[in-house]
Amino acid sequence: MMTPDERDRAQLKRMEFFEQSENDRLMIQRYRENEWFYIDRLVDVARNIGRLDERLGDSDES
């Protein structure tokens, strides 16, 4: 059986762990949101490079 002080310390530790896990979840969520932003940007850049390559290729044939 826990003493009242041990119980209070355990409850405090539990709250600290819970807060840490919530903070970690938020960090992961922000990371994923930013990851998709950069993935989308890379796709757009690759698409634009492809378009320019096509146009540059067409001008070489003229």
N, C-alpha and C positions, 0 to 999 in steps of 0.2 A: 504494500500500500504506500502511496506517495504522501509525503507531508504537504501541507498547504504551500510552503515555499517551493518545493520541488514541482508541484503541480503548476504554480505560477510561472516558474522558469520554463517548464515544458510547453506551456501554452504560448509564452512569448517566443520561444524557438520555433514553434509551429507557425506562428504568424509571420516570422521572419522568412521561413522557408516558402510559405505561400506567396508572400510579396515578391521574393526572388523569382519564383516560377512564373508569376504574372508578368514581371518585367522582362524575363527571357522570352515569353510568348510574344510580347509586344515588339521586342527587338527582331525576332524572326519574321513577324508580320511586316514590319517596315523593310527588312532586307528583301523579302519576296516582292513587295510592291516596287522597290527600286530596281530589283533584278529584272522584272518585266518591262520597266521603262527602258532600260538599256538594251534588252533583247529586242524590243520593238524598234529602237533607234538603229541598232545594227542591221536589222532587216530592211528598214527604210534606206539606209546608206547603201547596202548591197543592191537593192532594187534600182536606186539612182545611178550607181556605177554601171550596172547592166544596161540601163537605157542609154547612158553616155557612150558606152562601148559600142552599142548597136549603131548609134548615130555616127560615131567616129569611123566605124567599119564601113558604113554606107558612103561616107565622104571619100574614103580611100579608093573605092571602086569607081568613082566618077572620073 
